[in-house]
Amino acid sequence: ELREGGAALVDNVEAWRPRVVAVSGITAYRTAFGRTRSSLGQQDERMGDTALWVVPNPSGLNAHETIDSLADWFILVGQAAGLLPKS
């Protein structure tokens, strides 16, 4: 299911061509794209011209992340997309 979702995401990125795409959850990203050594943050690879980020999963099961830490990740993604000023 995650691999099918990864393929669908690539198709959507090719069609819509956003500046940035963020995947929530390192395990989901690793499974969907077969990237076993990836970590959170901006990835070295891109989807065409689109920057690729992996952010923490906001699930309550991800107990070490807080609302504030999740917001910090999404601020970074927003800055990378040019939607928020860089601090």
HTML snippet that shows the backbone in 3Dmol.js (N, CA, C, O; Angstrom):
<script src="https://3Dmol.org/build/3Dmol-min.js"></script>
<div id="view" style="width:600px;height:400px;position:relative"></div>
<script>
const pdb = `
ATOM      1  N   GLU A   1       0.822  -1.196   0.000  1.00  0.00           N
ATOM      2  CA  GLU A   1       0.000   0.000   0.000  1.00  0.00           C
ATOM      3  C   GLU A   1       0.870   1.264   0.000  1.00  0.00           C
ATOM      4  O   GLU A   1       0.588   2.212  -0.733  1.00  0.00           O
ATOM      5  N   LEU A   2       1.914   1.275   0.814  1.00  0.00           N
ATOM      6  CA  LEU A   2       2.789   2.454   0.849  1.00  0.00           C
ATOM      7  C   LEU A   2       3.548   2.622  -0.459  1.00  0.00           C
ATOM      8  O   LEU A   2       3.762   3.747  -0.908  1.00  0.00           O
ATOM      9  N   ARG A   3       3.956   1.522  -1.072  1.00  0.00           N
ATOM     10  CA  ARG A   3       4.658   1.621  -2.356  1.00  0.00           C
ATOM     11  C   ARG A   3       3.732   2.158  -3.436  1.00  0.00           C
ATOM     12  O   ARG A   3       4.150   2.968  -4.264  1.00  0.00           O
ATOM     13  N   GLU A   4       2.475   1.715  -3.436  1.00  0.00           N
ATOM     14  CA  GLU A   4       1.498   2.244  -4.388  1.00  0.00           C
ATOM     15  C   GLU A   4       1.280   3.732  -4.140  1.00  0.00           C
ATOM     16  O   GLU A   4       1.163   4.515  -5.082  1.00  0.00           O
ATOM     17  N   GLY A   5       1.226   4.115  -2.868  1.00  0.00           N
ATOM     18  CA  GLY A   5       1.078   5.530  -2.528  1.00  0.00           C
ATOM     19  C   GLY A   5       2.270   6.350  -2.971  1.00  0.00           C
ATOM     20  O   GLY A   5       2.108   7.482  -3.428  1.00  0.00           O
ATOM     21  N   GLY A   6       3.475   5.791  -2.841  1.00  0.00           N
ATOM     22  CA  GLY A   6       4.675   6.479  -3.310  1.00  0.00           C
ATOM     23  C   GLY A   6       4.635   6.710  -4.809  1.00  0.00           C
ATOM     24  O   GLY A   6       4.985   7.789  -5.287  1.00  0.00           O
ATOM     25  N   ALA A   7       4.206   5.687  -5.555  1.00  0.00           N
ATOM     26  CA  ALA A   7       4.095   5.827  -7.012  1.00  0.00           C
ATOM     27  C   ALA A   7       3.041   6.873  -7.372  1.00  0.00           C
ATOM     28  O   ALA A   7       3.238   7.663  -8.296  1.00  0.00           O
ATOM     29  N   ALA A   8       1.933   6.878  -6.651  1.00  0.00           N
ATOM     30  CA  ALA A   8       0.888   7.876  -6.903  1.00  0.00           C
ATOM     31  C   ALA A   8       1.395   9.281  -6.586  1.00  0.00           C
ATOM     32  O   ALA A   8       1.070  10.233  -7.295  1.00  0.00           O
ATOM     33  N   LEU A   9       2.189   9.414  -5.522  1.00  0.00           N
ATOM     34  CA  LEU A   9       2.750  10.721  -5.178  1.00  0.00           C
ATOM     35  C   LEU A   9       3.666  11.214  -6.291  1.00  0.00           C
ATOM     36  O   LEU A   9       3.601  12.382  -6.672  1.00  0.00           O
ATOM     37  N   VAL A  10       4.512  10.344  -6.812  1.00  0.00           N
ATOM     38  CA  VAL A  10       5.395  10.728  -7.920  1.00  0.00           C
ATOM     39  C   VAL A  10       4.564  11.203  -9.108  1.00  0.00           C
ATOM     40  O   VAL A  10       4.892  12.218  -9.722  1.00  0.00           O
ATOM     41  N   ASP A  11       3.496  10.486  -9.440  1.00  0.00           N
ATOM     42  CA  ASP A  11       2.620  10.893 -10.546  1.00  0.00           C
ATOM     43  C   ASP A  11       2.017  12.268 -10.294  1.00  0.00           C
ATOM     44  O   ASP A  11       1.976  13.103 -11.198  1.00  0.00           O
ATOM     45  N   ASN A  12       1.549  12.508  -9.072  1.00  0.00           N
ATOM     46  CA  ASN A  12       0.954  13.809  -8.743  1.00  0.00           C
ATOM     47  C   ASN A  12       1.982  14.928  -8.789  1.00  0.00           C
ATOM     48  O   ASN A  12       1.685  16.027  -9.258  1.00  0.00           O
ATOM     49  N   VAL A  13       3.180  14.659  -8.311  1.00  0.00           N
ATOM     50  CA  VAL A  13       4.239  15.673  -8.348  1.00  0.00           C
ATOM     51  C   VAL A  13       4.592  16.009  -9.795  1.00  0.00           C
ATOM     52  O   VAL A  13       4.799  17.176 -10.131  1.00  0.00           O
ATOM     53  N   GLU A  14       4.660  14.991 -10.652  1.00  0.00           N
ATOM     54  CA  GLU A  14       4.939  15.241 -12.069  1.00  0.00           C
ATOM     55  C   GLU A  14       3.833  16.064 -12.711  1.00  0.00           C
ATOM     56  O   GLU A  14       4.107  16.913 -13.559  1.00  0.00           O
ATOM     57  N   ALA A  15       2.591  15.824 -12.319  1.00  0.00           N
ATOM     58  CA  ALA A  15       1.460  16.552 -12.899  1.00  0.00           C
ATOM     59  C   ALA A  15       1.358  17.978 -12.375  1.00  0.00           C
ATOM     60  O   ALA A  15       1.116  18.906 -13.147  1.00  0.00           O
ATOM     61  N   TRP A  16       1.541  18.160 -11.072  1.00  0.00           N
ATOM     62  CA  TRP A  16       1.313  19.462 -10.445  1.00  0.00           C
ATOM     63  C   TRP A  16       2.578  20.302 -10.301  1.00  0.00           C
ATOM     64  O   TRP A  16       2.502  21.529 -10.239  1.00  0.00           O
ATOM     65  N   ARG A  17       3.740  19.653 -10.248  1.00  0.00           N
ATOM     66  CA  ARG A  17       5.042  20.308 -10.162  1.00  0.00           C
ATOM     67  C   ARG A  17       5.156  21.346  -9.033  1.00  0.00           C
ATOM     68  O   ARG A  17       5.487  22.504  -9.288  1.00  0.00           O
ATOM     69  N   PRO A  18       4.882  20.931  -7.792  1.00  0.00           N
ATOM     70  CA  PRO A  18       5.054  21.852  -6.660  1.00  0.00           C
ATOM     71  C   PRO A  18       6.539  22.117  -6.417  1.00  0.00           C
ATOM     72  O   PRO A  18       7.396  21.369  -6.887  1.00  0.00           O
ATOM     73  N   ARG A  19       6.831  23.174  -5.688  1.00  0.00           N
ATOM     74  CA  ARG A  19       8.227  23.468  -5.325  1.00  0.00           C
ATOM     75  C   ARG A  19       8.765  22.454  -4.328  1.00  0.00           C
ATOM     76  O   ARG A  19       9.925  22.046  -4.392  1.00  0.00           O
ATOM     77  N   VAL A  20       7.894  22.057  -3.402  1.00  0.00           N
ATOM     78  CA  VAL A  20       8.291  21.181  -2.299  1.00  0.00           C
ATOM     79  C   VAL A  20       7.178  20.171  -2.045  1.00  0.00           C
ATOM     80  O   VAL A  20       5.995  20.482  -2.183  1.00  0.00           O
ATOM     81  N   VAL A  21       7.574  18.967  -1.675  1.00  0.00           N
ATOM     82  CA  VAL A  21       6.624  17.971  -1.185  1.00  0.00           C
ATOM     83  C   VAL A  21       7.191  17.408   0.114  1.00  0.00           C
ATOM     84  O   VAL A  21       8.393  17.173   0.229  1.00  0.00           O
ATOM     85  N   ALA A  22       6.313  17.196   1.088  1.00  0.00           N
ATOM     86  CA  ALA A  22       6.727  16.638   2.375  1.00  0.00           C
ATOM     87  C   ALA A  22       5.982  15.331   2.614  1.00  0.00           C
ATOM     88  O   ALA A  22       4.769  15.243   2.423  1.00  0.00           O
ATOM     89  N   VAL A  23       6.725  14.335   3.032  1.00  0.00           N
ATOM     90  CA  VAL A  23       6.153  13.045   3.402  1.00  0.00           C
ATOM     91  C   VAL A  23       6.179  12.967   4.922  1.00  0.00           C
ATOM     92  O   VAL A  23       7.219  13.189   5.543  1.00  0.00           O
ATOM     93  N   SER A  24       5.037  12.652   5.518  1.00  0.00           N
ATOM     94  CA  SER A  24       4.960  12.530   6.979  1.00  0.00           C
ATOM     95  C   SER A  24       5.293  11.108   7.393  1.00  0.00           C
ATOM     96  O   SER A  24       4.566  10.163   7.085  1.00  0.00           O
ATOM     97  N   GLY A  25       6.400  10.980   8.093  1.00  0.00           N
ATOM     98  CA  GLY A  25       6.788   9.687   8.634  1.00  0.00           C
ATOM     99  C   GLY A  25       7.979   9.077   7.921  1.00  0.00           C
ATOM    100  O   GLY A  25       7.918   8.784   6.727  1.00  0.00           O
ATOM    101  N   ILE A  26       9.053   8.891   8.654  1.00  0.00           N
ATOM    102  CA  ILE A  26      10.276   8.336   8.075  1.00  0.00           C
ATOM    103  C   ILE A  26      10.067   6.888   7.648  1.00  0.00           C
ATOM    104  O   ILE A  26      10.596   6.472   6.617  1.00  0.00           O
ATOM    105  N   THR A  27       9.309   6.115   8.415  1.00  0.00           N
ATOM    106  CA  THR A  27       9.063   4.721   8.043  1.00  0.00           C
ATOM    107  C   THR A  27       8.225   4.644   6.777  1.00  0.00           C
ATOM    108  O   THR A  27       8.491   3.817   5.904  1.00  0.00           O
ATOM    109  N   ALA A  28       7.219   5.496   6.672  1.00  0.00           N
ATOM    110  CA  ALA A  28       6.400   5.526   5.458  1.00  0.00           C
ATOM    111  C   ALA A  28       7.251   5.887   4.247  1.00  0.00           C
ATOM    112  O   ALA A  28       7.120   5.272   3.189  1.00  0.00           O
ATOM    113  N   TYR A  29       8.115   6.876   4.397  1.00  0.00           N
ATOM    114  CA  TYR A  29       8.978   7.285   3.291  1.00  0.00           C
ATOM    115  C   TYR A  29       9.926   6.154   2.895  1.00  0.00           C
ATOM    116  O   TYR A  29      10.056   5.831   1.714  1.00  0.00           O
ATOM    117  N   ARG A  30      10.574   5.567   3.868  1.00  0.00           N
ATOM    118  CA  ARG A  30      11.524   4.485   3.573  1.00  0.00           C
ATOM    119  C   ARG A  30      10.840   3.326   2.855  1.00  0.00           C
ATOM    120  O   ARG A  30      11.390   2.763   1.908  1.00  0.00           O
ATOM    121  N   THR A  31       9.645   2.975   3.308  1.00  0.00           N
ATOM    122  CA  THR A  31       8.912   1.869   2.701  1.00  0.00           C
ATOM    123  C   THR A  31       8.414   2.229   1.310  1.00  0.00           C
ATOM    124  O   THR A  31       8.561   1.443   0.375  1.00  0.00           O
ATOM    125  N   ALA A  32       7.829   3.403   1.167  1.00  0.00           N
ATOM    126  CA  ALA A  32       7.241   3.809  -0.109  1.00  0.00           C
ATOM    127  C   ALA A  32       8.279   3.960  -1.210  1.00  0.00           C
ATOM    128  O   ALA A  32       8.003   3.674  -2.375  1.00  0.00           O
ATOM    129  N   PHE A  33       9.473   4.410  -0.838  1.00  0.00           N
ATOM    130  CA  PHE A  33      10.481   4.729  -1.851  1.00  0.00           C
ATOM    131  C   PHE A  33      11.736   3.859  -1.769  1.00  0.00           C
ATOM    132  O   PHE A  33      12.683   4.071  -2.527  1.00  0.00           O
ATOM    133  N   GLY A  34      11.753   2.885  -0.859  1.00  0.00           N
ATOM    134  CA  GLY A  34      12.891   1.985  -0.756  1.00  0.00           C
ATOM    135  C   GLY A  34      14.181   2.668  -0.341  1.00  0.00           C
ATOM    136  O   GLY A  34      15.264   2.251  -0.754  1.00  0.00           O
ATOM    137  N   ARG A  35      14.080   3.703   0.464  1.00  0.00           N
ATOM    138  CA  ARG A  35      15.252   4.465   0.919  1.00  0.00           C
ATOM    139  C   ARG A  35      15.541   4.108   2.370  1.00  0.00           C
ATOM    140  O   ARG A  35      15.092   4.802   3.282  1.00  0.00           O
ATOM    141  N   THR A  36      16.275   3.048   2.586  1.00  0.00           N
ATOM    142  CA  THR A  36      16.467   2.524   3.939  1.00  0.00           C
ATOM    143  C   THR A  36      17.368   3.388   4.805  1.00  0.00           C
ATOM    144  O   THR A  36      17.323   3.274   6.030  1.00  0.00           O
ATOM    145  N   ARG A  37      18.176   4.239   4.216  1.00  0.00           N
ATOM    146  CA  ARG A  37      19.130   5.032   4.998  1.00  0.00           C
ATOM    147  C   ARG A  37      18.744   6.509   5.107  1.00  0.00           C
ATOM    148  O   ARG A  37      19.566   7.328   5.518  1.00  0.00           O
ATOM    149  N   SER A  38      17.554   6.846   4.759  1.00  0.00           N
ATOM    150  CA  SER A  38      17.151   8.251   4.813  1.00  0.00           C
ATOM    151  C   SER A  38      16.851   8.675   6.249  1.00  0.00           C
ATOM    152  O   SER A  38      16.643   7.842   7.131  1.00  0.00           O
ATOM    153  N   SER A  39      16.833   9.983   6.458  1.00  0.00           N
ATOM    154  CA  SER A  39      16.529  10.536   7.775  1.00  0.00           C
ATOM    155  C   SER A  39      15.562  11.699   7.595  1.00  0.00           C
ATOM    156  O   SER A  39      15.237  12.077   6.470  1.00  0.00           O
ATOM    157  N   LEU A  40      15.112  12.256   8.696  1.00  0.00           N
ATOM    158  CA  LEU A  40      14.200  13.392   8.636  1.00  0.00           C
ATOM    159  C   LEU A  40      14.902  14.595   8.017  1.00  0.00           C
ATOM    160  O   LEU A  40      16.122  14.731   8.100  1.00  0.00           O
ATOM    161  N   GLY A  41      14.113  15.460   7.397  1.00  0.00           N
ATOM    162  CA  GLY A  41      14.648  16.683   6.814  1.00  0.00           C
ATOM    163  C   GLY A  41      14.620  16.647   5.299  1.00  0.00           C
ATOM    164  O   GLY A  41      14.017  15.762   4.692  1.00  0.00           O
ATOM    165  N   GLN A  42      15.284  17.626   4.697  1.00  0.00           N
ATOM    166  CA  GLN A  42      15.344  17.695   3.244  1.00  0.00           C
ATOM    167  C   GLN A  42      16.213  16.557   2.721  1.00  0.00           C
ATOM    168  O   GLN A  42      17.296  16.294   3.243  1.00  0.00           O
ATOM    169  N   GLN A  43      15.728  15.897   1.698  1.00  0.00           N
ATOM    170  CA  GLN A  43      16.432  14.760   1.122  1.00  0.00           C
ATOM    171  C   GLN A  43      17.372  15.224   0.010  1.00  0.00           C
ATOM    172  O   GLN A  43      17.136  16.253  -0.624  1.00  0.00           O
ATOM    173  N   ASP A  44      18.426  14.467  -0.219  1.00  0.00           N
ATOM    174  CA  ASP A  44      19.348  14.777  -1.308  1.00  0.00           C
ATOM    175  C   ASP A  44      18.684  14.586  -2.660  1.00  0.00           C
ATOM    176  O   ASP A  44      18.950  15.331  -3.603  1.00  0.00           O
ATOM    177  N   GLU A  45      17.818  13.584  -2.751  1.00  0.00           N
ATOM    178  CA  GLU A  45      17.127  13.345  -4.015  1.00  0.00           C
ATOM    179  C   GLU A  45      15.959  14.313  -4.175  1.00  0.00           C
ATOM    180  O   GLU A  45      15.470  14.890  -3.203  1.00  0.00           O
ATOM    181  N   ARG A  46      15.535  14.475  -5.395  1.00  0.00           N
ATOM    182  CA  ARG A  46      14.396  15.324  -5.722  1.00  0.00           C
ATOM    183  C   ARG A  46      13.417  14.506  -6.549  1.00  0.00           C
ATOM    184  O   ARG A  46      13.758  13.443  -7.068  1.00  0.00           O
ATOM    185  N   MET A  47      12.219  15.006  -6.661  1.00  0.00           N
ATOM    186  CA  MET A  47      11.242  14.434  -7.586  1.00  0.00           C
ATOM    187  C   MET A  47      11.162  15.410  -8.753  1.00  0.00           C
ATOM    188  O   MET A  47      10.383  16.363  -8.718  1.00  0.00           O
ATOM    189  N   GLY A  48      11.947  15.179  -9.762  1.00  0.00           N
ATOM    190  CA  GLY A  48      12.040  16.147 -10.851  1.00  0.00           C
ATOM    191  C   GLY A  48      12.660  17.420 -10.317  1.00  0.00           C
ATOM    192  O   GLY A  48      13.780  17.405  -9.806  1.00  0.00           O
ATOM    193  N   ASP A  49      11.934  18.529 -10.433  1.00  0.00           N
ATOM    194  CA  ASP A  49      12.399  19.815  -9.911  1.00  0.00           C
ATOM    195  C   ASP A  49      11.916  20.079  -8.490  1.00  0.00           C
ATOM    196  O   ASP A  49      12.199  21.138  -7.931  1.00  0.00           O
ATOM    197  N   THR A  50      11.202  19.147  -7.909  1.00  0.00           N
ATOM    198  CA  THR A  50      10.563  19.332  -6.608  1.00  0.00           C
ATOM    199  C   THR A  50      11.470  18.876  -5.469  1.00  0.00           C
ATOM    200  O   THR A  50      11.961  17.747  -5.460  1.00  0.00           O
ATOM    201  N   ALA A  51      11.683  19.778  -4.506  1.00  0.00           N
ATOM    202  CA  ALA A  51      12.442  19.422  -3.305  1.00  0.00           C
ATOM    203  C   ALA A  51      11.618  18.448  -2.470  1.00  0.00           C
ATOM    204  O   ALA A  51      10.395  18.561  -2.392  1.00  0.00           O
ATOM    205  N   LEU A  52      12.285  17.514  -1.862  1.00  0.00           N
ATOM    206  CA  LEU A  52      11.629  16.457  -1.104  1.00  0.00           C
ATOM    207  C   LEU A  52      12.055  16.520   0.356  1.00  0.00           C
ATOM    208  O   LEU A  52      13.244  16.516   0.673  1.00  0.00           O
ATOM    209  N   TRP A  53      11.060  16.577   1.239  1.00  0.00           N
ATOM    210  CA  TRP A  53      11.295  16.614   2.680  1.00  0.00           C
ATOM    211  C   TRP A  53      10.600  15.431   3.328  1.00  0.00           C
ATOM    212  O   TRP A  53       9.559  14.973   2.858  1.00  0.00           O
ATOM    213  N   VAL A  54      11.182  14.944   4.406  1.00  0.00           N
ATOM    214  CA  VAL A  54      10.535  13.950   5.259  1.00  0.00           C
ATOM    215  C   VAL A  54      10.419  14.578   6.641  1.00  0.00           C
ATOM    216  O   VAL A  54      11.406  15.017   7.231  1.00  0.00           O
ATOM    217  N   VAL A  55       9.188  14.611   7.140  1.00  0.00           N
ATOM    218  CA  VAL A  55       8.910  15.208   8.448  1.00  0.00           C
ATOM    219  C   VAL A  55       8.353  14.124   9.371  1.00  0.00           C
ATOM    220  O   VAL A  55       7.872  13.096   8.894  1.00  0.00           O
ATOM    221  N   PRO A  56       8.412  14.343  10.677  1.00  0.00           N
ATOM    222  CA  PRO A  56       7.895  13.330  11.605  1.00  0.00           C
ATOM    223  C   PRO A  56       6.404  13.085  11.404  1.00  0.00           C
ATOM    224  O   PRO A  56       5.654  13.987  11.032  1.00  0.00           O
ATOM    225  N   ASN A  57       6.000  11.868  11.655  1.00  0.00           N
ATOM    226  CA  ASN A  57       4.594  11.514  11.620  1.00  0.00           C
ATOM    227  C   ASN A  57       3.906  12.164  12.821  1.00  0.00           C
ATOM    228  O   ASN A  57       4.392  12.042  13.946  1.00  0.00           O
ATOM    229  N   PRO A  58       2.783  12.852  12.600  1.00  0.00           N
ATOM    230  CA  PRO A  58       2.111  13.523  13.718  1.00  0.00           C
ATOM    231  C   PRO A  58       1.271  12.589  14.590  1.00  0.00           C
ATOM    232  O   PRO A  58       0.546  13.060  15.466  1.00  0.00           O
ATOM    233  N   SER A  59       1.354  11.294  14.371  1.00  0.00           N
ATOM    234  CA  SER A  59       0.589  10.331  15.160  1.00  0.00           C
ATOM    235  C   SER A  59       0.901  10.463  16.647  1.00  0.00           C
ATOM    236  O   SER A  59       2.033  10.753  17.033  1.00  0.00           O
ATOM    237  N   GLY A  60      -0.095  10.253  17.452  1.00  0.00           N
ATOM    238  CA  GLY A  60       0.100  10.256  18.896  1.00  0.00           C
ATOM    239  C   GLY A  60       1.044   9.156  19.361  1.00  0.00           C
ATOM    240  O   GLY A  60       1.585   9.219  20.465  1.00  0.00           O
ATOM    241  N   LEU A  61       1.241   8.144  18.514  1.00  0.00           N
ATOM    242  CA  LEU A  61       2.181   7.071  18.843  1.00  0.00           C
ATOM    243  C   LEU A  61       3.627   7.543  18.754  1.00  0.00           C
ATOM    244  O   LEU A  61       4.533   6.887  19.268  1.00  0.00           O
ATOM    245  N   ASN A  62       3.836   8.670  18.106  1.00  0.00           N
ATOM    246  CA  ASN A  62       5.166   9.261  17.968  1.00  0.00           C
ATOM    247  C   ASN A  62       5.358  10.221  19.143  1.00  0.00           C
ATOM    248  O   ASN A  62       5.416  11.438  18.968  1.00  0.00           O
ATOM    249  N   ALA A  63       5.452   9.654  20.326  1.00  0.00           N
ATOM    250  CA  ALA A  63       5.350  10.420  21.570  1.00  0.00           C
ATOM    251  C   ALA A  63       6.472  11.421  21.798  1.00  0.00           C
ATOM    252  O   ALA A  63       6.280  12.386  22.538  1.00  0.00           O
ATOM    253  N   HIS A  64       7.632  11.227  21.190  1.00  0.00           N
ATOM    254  CA  HIS A  64       8.730  12.161  21.451  1.00  0.00           C
ATOM    255  C   HIS A  64       8.577  13.468  20.672  1.00  0.00           C
ATOM    256  O   HIS A  64       9.308  14.425  20.929  1.00  0.00           O
ATOM    257  N   GLU A  65       7.642  13.523  19.727  1.00  0.00           N
ATOM    258  CA  GLU A  65       7.378  14.773  19.008  1.00  0.00           C
ATOM    259  C   GLU A  65       6.265  15.538  19.729  1.00  0.00           C
ATOM    260  O   GLU A  65       5.302  14.948  20.218  1.00  0.00           O
ATOM    261  N   THR A  66       6.417  16.837  19.783  1.00  0.00           N
ATOM    262  CA  THR A  66       5.407  17.699  20.398  1.00  0.00           C
ATOM    263  C   THR A  66       4.754  18.549  19.317  1.00  0.00           C
ATOM    264  O   THR A  66       5.217  18.579  18.176  1.00  0.00           O
ATOM    265  N   ILE A  67       3.697  19.226  19.673  1.00  0.00           N
ATOM    266  CA  ILE A  67       3.065  20.158  18.738  1.00  0.00           C
ATOM    267  C   ILE A  67       4.092  21.180  18.266  1.00  0.00           C
ATOM    268  O   ILE A  67       4.153  21.501  17.079  1.00  0.00           O
ATOM    269  N   ASP A  68       4.887  21.687  19.183  1.00  0.00           N
ATOM    270  CA  ASP A  68       5.892  22.692  18.822  1.00  0.00           C
ATOM    271  C   ASP A  68       6.965  22.127  17.898  1.00  0.00           C
ATOM    272  O   ASP A  68       7.361  22.788  16.938  1.00  0.00           O
ATOM    273  N   SER A  69       7.440  20.915  18.172  1.00  0.00           N
ATOM    274  CA  SER A  69       8.489  20.350  17.310  1.00  0.00           C
ATOM    275  C   SER A  69       7.938  20.022  15.923  1.00  0.00           C
ATOM    276  O   SER A  69       8.637  20.189  14.923  1.00  0.00           O
ATOM    277  N   LEU A  70       6.688  19.557  15.859  1.00  0.00           N
ATOM    278  CA  LEU A  70       6.069  19.315  14.553  1.00  0.00           C
ATOM    279  C   LEU A  70       5.901  20.626  13.791  1.00  0.00           C
ATOM    280  O   LEU A  70       6.154  20.690  12.588  1.00  0.00           O
ATOM    281  N   ALA A  71       5.473  21.667  14.495  1.00  0.00           N
ATOM    282  CA  ALA A  71       5.327  22.979  13.850  1.00  0.00           C
ATOM    283  C   ALA A  71       6.662  23.462  13.306  1.00  0.00           C
ATOM    284  O   ALA A  71       6.716  24.032  12.216  1.00  0.00           O
ATOM    285  N   ASP A  72       7.733  23.241  14.049  1.00  0.00           N
ATOM    286  CA  ASP A  72       9.068  23.643  13.576  1.00  0.00           C
ATOM    287  C   ASP A  72       9.417  22.965  12.254  1.00  0.00           C
ATOM    288  O   ASP A  72       9.963  23.602  11.354  1.00  0.00           O
ATOM    289  N   TRP A  73       9.102  21.670  12.135  1.00  0.00           N
ATOM    290  CA  TRP A  73       9.367  20.964  10.879  1.00  0.00           C
ATOM    291  C   TRP A  73       8.570  21.567   9.727  1.00  0.00           C
ATOM    292  O   TRP A  73       9.108  21.786   8.642  1.00  0.00           O
ATOM    293  N   PHE A  74       7.287  21.835   9.966  1.00  0.00           N
ATOM    294  CA  PHE A  74       6.455  22.363   8.889  1.00  0.00           C
ATOM    295  C   PHE A  74       6.812  23.806   8.552  1.00  0.00           C
ATOM    296  O   PHE A  74       6.605  24.241   7.419  1.00  0.00           O
ATOM    297  N   ILE A  75       7.337  24.544   9.502  1.00  0.00           N
ATOM    298  CA  ILE A  75       7.865  25.884   9.199  1.00  0.00           C
ATOM    299  C   ILE A  75       9.040  25.763   8.239  1.00  0.00           C
ATOM    300  O   ILE A  75       9.132  26.529   7.280  1.00  0.00           O
ATOM    301  N   LEU A  76       9.936  24.819   8.480  1.00  0.00           N
ATOM    302  CA  LEU A  76      11.074  24.613   7.575  1.00  0.00           C
ATOM    303  C   LEU A  76      10.609  24.271   6.165  1.00  0.00           C
ATOM    304  O   LEU A  76      11.157  24.777   5.186  1.00  0.00           O
ATOM    305  N   VAL A  77       9.605  23.418   6.062  1.00  0.00           N
ATOM    306  CA  VAL A  77       9.062  23.056   4.751  1.00  0.00           C
ATOM    307  C   VAL A  77       8.429  24.283   4.093  1.00  0.00           C
ATOM    308  O   VAL A  77       8.624  24.515   2.899  1.00  0.00           O
ATOM    309  N   GLY A  78       7.679  25.061   4.858  1.00  0.00           N
ATOM    310  CA  GLY A  78       7.074  26.284   4.322  1.00  0.00           C
ATOM    311  C   GLY A  78       8.114  27.280   3.850  1.00  0.00           C
ATOM    312  O   GLY A  78       7.924  27.950   2.835  1.00  0.00           O
ATOM    313  N   GLN A  79       9.208  27.380   4.579  1.00  0.00           N
ATOM    314  CA  GLN A  79      10.301  28.265   4.160  1.00  0.00           C
ATOM    315  C   GLN A  79      10.941  27.755   2.874  1.00  0.00           C
ATOM    316  O   GLN A  79      11.243  28.542   1.978  1.00  0.00           O
ATOM    317  N   ALA A  80      11.148  26.449   2.779  1.00  0.00           N
ATOM    318  CA  ALA A  80      11.738  25.868   1.572  1.00  0.00           C
ATOM    319  C   ALA A  80      10.847  26.085   0.356  1.00  0.00           C
ATOM    320  O   ALA A  80      11.334  26.214  -0.767  1.00  0.00           O
ATOM    321  N   ALA A  81       9.544  26.122   0.588  1.00  0.00           N
ATOM    322  CA  ALA A  81       8.593  26.344  -0.503  1.00  0.00           C
ATOM    323  C   ALA A  81       8.450  27.819  -0.854  1.00  0.00           C
ATOM    324  O   ALA A  81       7.795  28.166  -1.837  1.00  0.00           O
ATOM    325  N   GLY A  82       9.058  28.681  -0.057  1.00  0.00           N
ATOM    326  CA  GLY A  82       8.934  30.113  -0.301  1.00  0.00           C
ATOM    327  C   GLY A  82       7.633  30.700   0.206  1.00  0.00           C
ATOM    328  O   GLY A  82       7.259  31.811  -0.171  1.00  0.00           O
ATOM    329  N   LEU A  83       6.940  29.959   1.061  1.00  0.00           N
ATOM    330  CA  LEU A  83       5.665  30.428   1.601  1.00  0.00           C
ATOM    331  C   LEU A  83       5.826  31.200   2.901  1.00  0.00           C
ATOM    332  O   LEU A  83       4.951  31.979   3.282  1.00  0.00           O
ATOM    333  N   LEU A  84       6.942  30.983   3.579  1.00  0.00           N
ATOM    334  CA  LEU A  84       7.226  31.657   4.845  1.00  0.00           C
ATOM    335  C   LEU A  84       8.608  32.285   4.760  1.00  0.00           C
ATOM    336  O   LEU A  84       9.498  31.743   4.105  1.00  0.00           O
ATOM    337  N   PRO A  85       8.792  33.426   5.418  1.00  0.00           N
ATOM    338  CA  PRO A  85      10.130  34.036   5.401  1.00  0.00           C
ATOM    339  C   PRO A  85      11.119  33.177   6.181  1.00  0.00           C
ATOM    340  O   PRO A  85      10.760  32.546   7.175  1.00  0.00           O
ATOM    341  N   LYS A  86      12.347  33.161   5.727  1.00  0.00           N
ATOM    342  CA  LYS A  86      13.396  32.444   6.460  1.00  0.00           C
ATOM    343  C   LYS A  86      13.827  33.288   7.637  1.00  0.00           C
ATOM    344  O   LYS A  86      13.989  34.502   7.521  1.00  0.00           O
ATOM    345  N   SER A  87      14.013  32.630   8.784  1.00  0.00           N
ATOM    346  CA  SER A  87      14.357  33.391   9.992  1.00  0.00           C
ATOM    347  C   SER A  87      15.832  33.622  10.117  1.00  0.00           C
ATOM    348  O   SER A  87      16.280  34.246  11.079  1.00  0.00           O
TER     349      SER A  87
END
`;
const viewer = $3Dmol.createViewer("view");
viewer.addModel(pdb, "pdb");
viewer.setStyle({}, {cartoon: {color: "spectrum"}});
viewer.zoomTo();
viewer.render();
</script>
